[in-house]
Amino acid sequence: MEVLFLEYYDIQGRGFLKVAYMIPLVFGGIMLANGYLFTYGSRGFVTTILLTVFPHMNPAWFRGFGAVLFLMSFACTSTYIIFFRNAFKNIDYQTIEAARGLGSSDFKILLKVVFPTLKPIFLTCTILLFQTGLMAMAAPLMIGGRDFETISPLILTFTQRPSSRILAAVLSLFLGLMQLVLLYIIQRNERKGNFLSISKVKTTIKRVSISSKPLNFLSHLIAYAFAFINTVPLLVVLIFSFTDYKTISSRHINLKSFSLENYRLILTSDTAYRPFVTSVMYATAASIIVVLVMMVIARFIVKNKNKFSTILEMLIHIPWVFPGLMFALGLVITYSHPQKIVFNNVLTGSLVIMLIAYVVVLMPNTFRFLKASYFGVDQSLEDAARILGAKPLYSYIKIVLPIILPTALAMLAINFNSKLSDYDLSVFLYNPIAKPVGVVIRSNSNSEAGIEGLALNFVYSVFLMAINSLVFFFVYADGKNTIKNLFNSRKIKNES
């Protein structure tokens, strides 16, 4: 519905809604779960306000299946905002005009013309969302409560006990089987037929005005309600990151509450900033390694069409098919005792095993995008360089690399962004002396961590949001050209 409010229906305040709907892109995962917990939990900011109005209400109202479902419903909209929205923009408006000319209502056009065209991307998003929900870890642990259990936290519990790791492996195999079943059902459904626009000259889709005043009011109400739900936890985290311990403890804000002490602590205390530095180092190393390796492998596969390259490509896509938890558990079990492939070393509990997991799970997406960029290289340019006597490495550096470099840099940024606050994989594989920030945020959300832990969580979240926003700005919003155009326009004004 958020995509419809942005791209199909003419809703007032679209700029604000666009920013609000994109919040899960920069404020998601363990950060979002922590934000919801402090906002709506039994001692949350909103719950404290509600208790003053309704003193007999249950403080633990935001807990269990309903709370997790609510959180996941809004947290997982980022997939649709990126992919579904881009596909929506490519719909040929001529098909909508033709259906309207034949007397179809707006609802029927949406159902019979628009949605069938978006079927392939809708099914792709369904796979991604199903996988996300299947492997959800932070939301069930932090919001679900003691009486709510899902498979992923159960696997984590069994993994922490060496005697029950076999049971954890069985549960992870069940996750992988569910993923394969969904993939089979969707592929079978896709073979029944997809709809596409075949007009030679497409026209940009125009947003539809809702003629009925009650429906128009209801649409605006729902659109802004969604925006409000996305915005409140972020604002609460941002505001309380600038408050003192007393305010965080009482959840009551006044003019004397604000302080920079939390930021001073995280910038000066070794124990406070170390998890953040650890996550930055792991995310940076994993991003660089996977991009460099996939640049070589994608180049080899594009240039060599044989059985070996086909098998290699299938192996790279394995992390796409099976859940990341299954792979993490496999690493824990396999390398909990000496293996010849790693020179008889035990990797479980070491500093390197989490880096290996990061690299492997990032491989499929990185490979897909880099392979597509290699197909965009004009072969005639390489042929001309070879005729002129250029060596393959020289022609690659001078001709191919500049063409694929924007994609490589984009994947570098996206991979870094995705692993900076990772919790689901990290909690299985981290070394106690090098805790990543995602694991620390989860630990600090427990009551045993005290008010200082909550304060640090707020500052961690603000820093992570700032980094995610910068990556989003430069990768998705073409920030480099935006800044360049801004300086050029100022230069022209000064010259005139």
Secondary structure, DSSP 8 states (H G I E B T S, - for coil): -HHHHHHTB--S-HHHHHHHHTHHHHS-HHHHHHHHHHHHSTT-HHHHHHHHH-TTS-TT-S-SHHHHHHHHHHHTTHHIIIIIHHHHHTS-HHHHHHHHHTT--HHHHIIIIIHHHTHHHHHHHHHHHHHHHHT--HHHHHTS-TT---HHHHHHHHHTSGGGHHHHHHHHHHHHHHHHHHHHHHHHHHTT-------SS------B----HHHHHHHHHHHHHHHHHHHHHHHHHHHHTTB-HHHHHHT---GGGB-SHHHHHHHH-HHHHHHHHHHHHHHHHHHHHHHHHHHHHHHHHHH--SHHHHHHHHHHTHHHHS-HHHHHHHHHHHTTS-BGGGTTB--TTSSSHHHHHHHHHHHHHHHHHHHHHHHTS-HHHHHHHHHTT--HHHHIIIIIHHHHHHHHHHHHHHHHHHHHT--TTHHHH-BTTB--HHHHHHHHTSGGGHHHHHHHHHHHHHHHHHHHHHHHHHHTS-HHHHHHHHHHHHHHHHH-
